[in-house]
Amino acid sequence: MKQNGFKKGHIVTSVVAVIVNADDQVLLTKRNIPPFKGEWVMPGGKIDLGEPIVQALMREVREEVGLEVEVGRLIDVFEHVTPGEDNYHFIIIYYLCTPIFCDVAHNRDEVSEALWVGRDELVNYKMPAGARFILSKVFPESKTQTF
């Protein structure tokens, strides 16, 4: 069964952009669709068969928030498993990115809001454990570790 482009019962490999601007703010998006509906995450999505990872990352960022980014270093790979009725299994590859411009035009079908958030404000946003873990690696000295 497919739900929002994800086939349940299969491992989905996704890529996520941790976009940090010149003011040391990260771009967060509030999801309109599962998985993580209603939570704040960084832009990203699934890698299509035959699509190179970096191209998938750049495509997903354009589709979700209308930005062009320079892809930097690999931050980490995170596994998210939701057993039971949802039955999601994601392998998520996180890259640090720099925006070429910062004027966000988010896709309202997937994202209800998109905000540039300072490192010490991250504690105020509801987000999945994987997003928190990754942000604590990007901003190790900030309050991200406490939320």
Secondary structure by P-SEA (a helix, b strand, c coil): cccccccccbbbbbbbbbccccccbbbbbbbcccccccccccccccccccccaaaaaaaaaaaccccccccccccbbbbbbbccccbbbbbbbbbbbbbcccccccccccccccccccccccccccccaaaaaaaaaaccccccccc
